[in-house]
Amino acid sequence: MDLFSTAEENINKLPFDFPESDGYFSRWDDNLNGYVIDVPNGKLFYSENYFYKKISDRCVEYFLENDTNDWKQVDTWREFEKEELLNIKFKNINWRHDKLNMYGKIVYLPRYSAWYGDSDKPYTYSGLTLQPNYWNKGLLYIKNEIEKVAAVKFNSVLMNWYRDGEDYLTWHTDAEKELGKNPVIGSVNFGETRRFLLRRNDDKAQKIELPLKHGTLLIMSGELQHFWQHSVPKQKKVKHNRFNLTFRVINP
Ligand SMILES: O=C(O)CCC(=O)C(=O)O
């Protein structure tokens, strides 16, 4: 914190580096408990502690609860490789370890995932078409909480489980046809803090880095998915779980 700033200046200051050039603007919104941010060709909303710690802790438990192992004692989930995960009976989430066929070679994604939503909304991403699991109580709770700010009704969520800093997500946009023009994406985060990077499609040197923490809500909207890519890079020092849920509106 800058000791020479006024209290008002400090509350308006984003908790991460942000360009000061034309087209970049941010303001704190007391009612929404977060920052409303404009970037060239896109909008963001960032609420560092949108979910209270108690709720965030409960969400992590909810995602991991299972009947097969002493899940509170598991220190690293990397021990459970590939098919082994299929033998764990998770109580609330149907986790999968998806694999792709890359030029004849089977490659597992560097994270686990699960897809939930209205049952008639199949979704294709990274070359995989997934039929959603139907909503459960925990996911509906999170969805309702973020809809208060997002001002849209989400009908699906892609869940990503990063077991540790070796798991990652490469540069991409959430601009699939089913998401329509200017999609609103509600990204909810629990567990370890990870770096979330944004870069422009036409100028890859222009990057923004946001920390996504235990309980952080990030909403991406406006033209962002058509002009900016995002990624979650490896962070070898991170040793524990992080869960990310991206809520989406899938159009028929
Ligand atoms: O894990 C994250 O923060 C990003 C997730 C994401 O970009 C996606 O699911 O498309």
The ligand as a Gaussian input file, in Angstrom:
#p B3LYP/6-31G(d) Opt

LIG

0 1
 O       -8.666000     -21.679000     -14.693000
 C       -8.905000     -20.561000     -15.106000
 O       -8.799000     -19.539000     -14.415000
 C       -9.315000     -20.352000     -16.540000
 C      -10.310000     -21.357000     -17.045000
 C      -10.624000     -21.132000     -18.474000
 O      -10.091000     -20.268000     -19.107000
 C      -11.575000     -21.987000     -19.164000
 O      -12.146000     -22.899000     -18.553000
 O      -11.802000     -21.733000     -20.360000

